[in-house]
Amino acid sequence: MKYLSSIVFLIFFTPLSLADVTSLSQLCFNTYEPTFGVPNSEPLGVCQWDMSLIGATESDSYQRATGQGVRVGVLDSGIDMTHPDIAPNFEMAGSCSFINDDTPTANPSEIANGDCSNKAAVQDFNGHGTHVASTIGAPLNGIGIAGVAPDVTLVALKVCTEVGYCFADSVAAALRYAGDIRLDVVNLSLFADPYLYYCKSEKEQRAILKELESAARYAQQRGVVIVASAGNGQSDLQHPGEDNVSPDWPPGNSETRDVGNNCRVAPAELPGVITVSATGPVGIPGYDLLIADYSSVGMSRIDVTAPGGDFFRATNLVQDGILGAYSSTSTSGTWEYYKYLSDINIYPDLALEDDGARYLYLNGTSMSSPHAAGVAALIKQMHPKWSSGAVKAHLQNSATEMACPENWEPLGEGDEREKCYGKNGRTSFFGHGMVNAAQASQ
């Protein structure tokens, strides 16, 4: 596992034709408008229950802050520079690929060895980074969707390969670069390969973790707000139990091991990082799970929560996930597979094209983290001289408190979330609460 978006979604996507934009919009209106209203006037805005849930709407936060003048780095698989719902906010000058000649699984087209003059290398051959970027900053341009901060500047820092490995050396180099060019915010919807947990008792893992901590500290000292996803392992990061995916490279080397508090997930547990858990569409009648079924948690680990999607849990639809942009240059073959599923009418209305631009639903803490990064961008616009620590504090203080789900029980074998603990001011599931763009932009 590399990215922190849910694996199980893969069988659920179905690309639609342009004509189906209207069909999907009507489905979303019937399903979500009674609870959430319509957050923006974009063609698929009615499907963005996530934006309504955090107050990132034309009638609320957009009235005060839209991310204008704020630069957000997306440490991910790159960004589709040609996507019409990305391109208006994309900054070529600062974008850079940190995929190296010796990076396993790399497509030669994405290798730049940190040479930031090779701009073509930041193009997204996976799709994950484009989805994340659109949640942060898709513009209000009459196409598709809108982001939390629709006037933000998006900078692609490629650290993940075509097939989704995000190795620690690339992540550390990109964090240092973010500090060098003084980005305002960076988002990391990933864990740094090859280990899920880096254990300080192991020399190699301790050295990698130290380098990641050093790079994050350097970026923060230069004003960068770092936002990261908590993970999809149903883990309690404060009381970790088992790691059965590390090392995930080379293939076949993973082993099941017990991990304790001397082991850390990076970047989620790096000092000073804003760590984000995930929820589904909180507020839908009958949806009492609240924490997304996959989301990792942890008192003193989770700072805030945000919408990450929760397929089928609230309305029995995949539209309970997060709708975002997808890259036109994905080479995985999944887009073609999903079209096949569409042709045979399995799980309709899950992915579509609007004016030739691709969109699909994803589900994971990869999707919750960029919501928080977008809100951090709004705070930086309102308070450009604030330190990264001050932005983090305001993000937490402006969040909407959430209580633990009543009568919580683990969802099955492997769910380490034995209980939700803490009070409304801070809980192990939701941290200080749901990020709130409306309050944060006051």
C-alpha positions, -999 to 999 in steps of 0.1 A, spaced: 0 0 0 14 34 -10 -13 59 -15 -39 65 13 -70 60 -8 -91 30 -4 -82 -1 -25 -117 -16 -25 -130 12 -48 -114 -3 -78 -143 -25 -88 -168 3 -85 -160 29 -111 -180 34 -143 -171 61 -168 -200 79 -183 -206 99 -214 -211 136 -215 -248 131 -216 -246 115 -182 -234 146 -164 -271 156 -162 -280 122 -150 -254 122 -122 -263 158 -112 -300 148 -108 -290 117 -88 -269 139 -65 -296 165 -62 -322 139 -51 -298 122 -27 -278 150 -11 -295 184 -17 -321 179 11 -293 175 37 -265 196 22 -279 220 -3 -258 229 -33 -223 243 -24 -214 260 -58 -227 266 -93 -203 243 -111 -220 216 -133 -212 189 -107 -213 211 -76 -245 194 -65 -225 162 -60 -200 179 -36 -217 171 -3 -181 173 11 -178 210 4 -211 217 20 -202 197 50 -171 219 57 -187 252 47 -166 256 16 -193 272 -5 -201 302 -26 -225 316 0 -200 312 29 -162 308 29 -158 319 -7 -172 353 3 -141 359 24 -113 337 12 -106 316 -19 -69 309 -15 -59 339 -37 -21 344 -36 -15 311 -16 8 284 -31 0 248 -22 24 219 -30 8 186 -39 34 158 -30 19 130 -50 19 114 -84 21 147 -102 -8 168 -116 -25 166 -150 -13 200 -164 -38 198 -192 -69 192 -171 -93 222 -176 -104 221 -140 -67 222 -129 -48 242 -155 -61 277 -145 -45 273 -111 -15 253 -120 20 268 -115 46 254 -139 75 274 -125 77 258 -91 66 223 -101 93 196 -99 97 158 -101 118 141 -74 116 107 -92 152 95 -97 170 71 -121 172 46 -93 136 50 -81 119 16 -84 88 13 -107 95 47 -123 83 55 -158 112 71 -177 90 100 -186 86 110 -149 123 108 -140 139 142 -133 164 135 -105 153 168 -89 161 188 -120 132 212 -119 138 223 -155 123 191 -167 87 202 -164 72 174 -185 82 149 -157 55 163 -133 27 151 -156 4 127 -137 6 92 -151 -14 77 -123 -44 100 -115 -42 102 -77 -24 135 -76 -48 151 -99 -78 140 -78 -61 154 -46 -52 187 -64 -88 192 -75 -102 189 -40 -77 216 -29 -81 240 -57 -104 233 -87 -114 267 -99 -148 282 -104 -148 281 -142 -180 265 -153 -164 230 -156 -169 201 -133 -163 208 -96 -149 235 -73 -121 231 -47 -120 242 -11 -97 271 -23 -107 278 -59 -82 306 -65 -52 289 -49 -20 282 -68 -12 245 -72 24 233 -74 31 197 -84 59 180 -64 61 145 -79 72 120 -53 51 90 -63 57 68 -94 33 59 -121 22 27 -102 19 45 -68 51 40 -49 62 71 -29 97 64 -16 110 82 14 141 97 -3 118 115 -29 94 126 -1 122 141 20 138 159 -10 104 174 -20 98 186 16 131 204 16 124 219 -18 90 231 -5 110 249 22 135 263 -2 108 279 -24 87 288 7 54 272 -3 26 281 21 10 246 24 19 211 13 -4 180 12 8 144 15 -19 118 9 6 90 12 29 70 34 66 70 26 77 37 12 90 11 18 78 10 54 43 17 67 57 19 103 93 31 108 106 15 141 133 34 159 147 0 172 158 -9 137 188 10 124 178 13 87 142 24 96 155 48 123 178 65 97 150 69 72 126 83 98 153 107 110 158 121 75 120 125 70 118 143 104 147 166 94 131 175 61 97 182 76 113 204 103 132 223 77 101 230 57 81 240 88 109 264 99 106 281 65 68 286 70 54 255 53 22 240 67 24 203 63 -9 183 60 -10 145 59 -35 117 57 -38 94 87 -40 61 68 -66 36 58 -56 7 80 -83 9 106 -54 15 130 -52 33 163 -19 51 158 -15 57 195 -18 20 202 -4 4 171 -8 -34 168 3 -51 136 21 -41 104 18 -67 77 27 -46 46 63 -36 54 86 -35 36 65 -32 5 95 -31 -18 109 -53 -33 77 -72 -37 74 -103 -16 96 -90 12 68 -79 36 64 -97 69 39 -95 97 53 -78 127 41 -64 160 47 -27 163 46 -4 193 49 32 202 86 33 191 73 29 156 58 58 135 39 61 103 54 88 82 45 115 74 13 112 95 32 110 128 60 134 120 62 163 146 42 194 137 23 178 109 -15 183 107 -29 147 106 -63 141 92 -88 112 97 -118 107 74 -156 107 76 -184 100 52 -214 123 46 -221 132 82 -257 144 86 -274 120 62 -302 105 83 -293 70 96 -255 74 89 -243 69 125 -209 53 117 -194 88 112 -158 77 111 -151 62 76 -150 25 78 -113 24 67 -99 55 85 -70 52 110 -74 71 143 -55 80 175 -57 103 204 -28 128 202 -22 117 166 -53 129 148 -56 167 147 -88 171 127 -111 151 105 -125 159 70 -146 142 44 -129 113 28 -159 94 15 -175 62 28 -188 41 -1 -223 27 4 -224 35 41 -247 65 41 -270 62 11 -260 28 -3 -244 46 -32 -208 51 -43 -216 88 -44 -209 86 -7 -173 89 -19 -155 121 -30 -158 133 -66 -126 147 -80 -107 152 -113 -87 124 -129 -57 125 -152 -61 121 -189 -27 105 -191 -32 77 -166 -15 46 -180 -29 20 -156 -57 9 -179 -83 14 -152 -101 41 -171 -107 16 -199 -118 -10 -175 -143 13 -159 -157 22 -193 -163 -15 -198 -182 -17 -165 -202 13 -177 -211 -4 -210 -226 -33 -192 -243 -9 -167 -227 -21 -135 -225 6 -108 -235 35 -130 -227 72 -124 -193 67 -108 -170 84 -133 -176 107 -162 -163 132 -186 -174 169 -186 -161 188 -216 -136 160 -222 -122 163 -186 -123 131 -165 -138 129 -130 -144 100 -107 -152 90 -71 -125 80 -47 -126 70 -11 -98 73 16 -79 95 39 -61 106 7 -93 125 0 -98 139 35 -63 154 38 -67 178 8 -98 192 24 -78 202 54 -50 215 32 -75 237 13 -88 252 46 -52 258 57 -47 278 24 -77 299 33 -62 307 67 -29 316 50 -47 340 27 -64 357 57 -32 357 78 -2 356 55 24 363 82 13 335 105 38 307 112 29 271 104 22 264 140 -3 293 142 -21 281 111 -23 246 126 -37 260 159 -64 281 140 -73 251 119 -79 231 151 -96 259 170 -120 266 141 -130 230 136 -165 218 145 -164 195 175 -175 160 170 -185 135 197 -176 98 195 -201 76 177 -225 60 202 -220 23 209 -190 20 187 -177 -15 180 -149 -26 156 -162 -34 122 -145 -67 118 -113 -87 122 -83 -64 117 -101 -33 129 -78 -20 157 -101 9 166 -114 -9 197 -131 23 211 -134 60 205 -122 79 235 -120 115 246 -146 142 249 -160 166 224 -130 190 226 -108 162 213 -115 126 205 -93 98 192 -115 95 161 -119 131 150 -92 151 168 -104 186 174 -133 180 150 -144 186 114 -124 212 95 -146 242 89 -138 265 60 -166 289 70 -152 294 106 -115 293 96 -120 322 71 -137 345 96 
